[in-house]
């Protein structure tokens, strides 16, 4: 069994009105230097966004969130930030901002599979677990 590697992660948030400090978790970005992994997953919940921000432009939000993916992947088509080293791209992605797309504080942990941990974090902090009705209908 491989030894666990340290990783850092941050939650990506949509903050419709910065002054109100209300937000919806929309994704997770994870960096594991020892495994050369920088990954991001975004799944904005459109219904929750509209509940907090009725006139939201979901396509605009998706476009901004997509830029996180392009920067993390790097390479051609990712712009000048995407040409930086993986560590530099990580620092750019988690840098504090006062825009409608922000990252929360950076947290650390240990894992053996960064991609699986990224998915676990997405399940834990972004995806809403829907209550399933009981067989009796209540």
C-alpha positions in Angstrom: 0.0 0.0 0.0 1.4 3.4 -0.9 2.3 5.9 1.8 -0.2 8.7 2.3 0.8 12.1 0.7 -0.1 15.5 2.2 -2.5 17.6 0.2 -4.1 21.0 0.4 -7.6 21.9 -0.7 -10.0 24.8 -0.8 -13.7 25.1 -1.5 -14.7 27.3 -4.5 -17.6 29.5 -3.6 -20.1 31.6 -5.5 -20.7 34.9 -3.5 -23.5 36.8 -5.2 -23.2 39.9 -3.0 -19.9 40.2 -1.3 -21.2 42.6 1.3 -23.8 40.1 2.5 -21.2 37.3 2.9 -23.6 34.7 1.7 -22.2 32.0 -0.5 -22.8 28.6 -2.1 -20.1 26.0 -2.3 -19.7 25.3 -6.0 -16.5 23.2 -6.3 -13.2 22.0 -4.8 -9.6 22.5 -5.8 -6.9 20.1 -4.5 -3.1 20.2 -4.7 -0.9 17.3 -3.9 2.7 18.3 -4.7 4.3 14.8 -4.0 2.0 13.2 -6.6 2.1 16.2 -9.0 -1.6 16.6 -8.8 -3.6 19.8 -9.2 -7.3 19.1 -9.8 -10.6 20.9 -9.6 -14.2 19.8 -9.8 -17.1 22.2 -10.0 -20.8 21.5 -9.8 -22.8 24.6 -9.2 -26.3 23.9 -7.9 -28.5 26.1 -10.2 -31.5 25.8 -8.0 -29.6 26.9 -4.8 -27.9 29.7 -6.8 -31.3 31.0 -8.0 -32.7 30.8 -4.4 -29.9 33.1 -3.2 -29.6 35.2 -6.4 -32.9 35.1 -8.4 -31.5 36.9 -11.4 -28.2 35.0 -11.6 -26.6 34.5 -15.0 -25.8 30.8 -14.6 -23.8 30.7 -17.9 -21.6 33.5 -16.7 -21.0 31.7 -13.4 -20.2 28.5 -15.2 -17.8 30.4 -17.5 -15.9 31.8 -14.5 -15.8 28.4 -12.8 -14.5 26.9 -16.0 -11.5 29.2 -15.8 -10.4 27.4 -12.6 -10.4 24.1 -14.6 -8.3 25.6 -17.4 -5.8 27.1 -15.1 -5.4 23.9 -13.0 -4.9 21.8 -16.2 -2.4 24.3 -17.6 -0.9 23.9 -21.1 -2.0 25.5 -24.3 -5.3 27.4 -24.2 -5.1 28.1 -20.5 -3.7 31.6 -20.8 -0.6 33.1 -19.2 -1.5 31.8 -15.6 -1.9 28.3 -17.0 1.7 28.4 -18.2 3.0 28.8 -14.7 4.3 25.8 -12.6 1.7 23.6 -10.9 2.6 25.1 -7.5 2.3 28.7 -8.8 -1.1 27.9 -10.5 -2.3 26.5 -7.1 -1.3 29.7 -5.3 -3.1 31.8 -8.0 -6.3 29.7 -7.7 -6.5 30.0 -3.9 -5.4 33.7 -3.7 -8.0 35.8 -1.8 -10.4 37.7 -4.0 -13.4 40.0 -3.5 -15.3 38.9 -6.5 -18.4 36.7 -7.0 -16.1 33.6 -7.3 -13.9 33.0 -4.3 -12.0 30.2 -2.6 -12.4 29.5 1.1 -9.5 29.0 3.4 -6.9 26.3 2.5 -7.1 23.1 4.5 -4.7 20.2 4.6 -4.9 16.4 4.9 -3.4 13.1 3.9 -4.4 10.7 1.1 -3.1 8.0 -1.1 -5.3 8.9 -4.2 -5.8 12.6 -4.8 -8.4 12.2 -7.4 -10.5 10.0 -5.1 -10.1 12.6 -2.3 -11.2 15.3 -4.6 -14.4 13.4 -5.3 -14.9 12.7 -1.6 -14.6 16.4 -0.8 -17.0 17.3 -3.6 -19.5 14.8 -2.1 -18.9 16.2 1.4 -19.0 19.9 0.9 -20.6 20.7 -2.5 -23.2 18.1 -3.4 -26.4 18.3 -1.5 -27.6 15.0 -0.2 -31.3 14.8 -1.1 -33.6 13.3 1.4 -35.3 10.2 0.0 -38.9 9.6 0.9 -39.5 6.7 3.2 -41.5 3.8 1.7 -44.6 4.9 3.7 -44.5 8.3 2.0 -43.4 10.3 5.0 
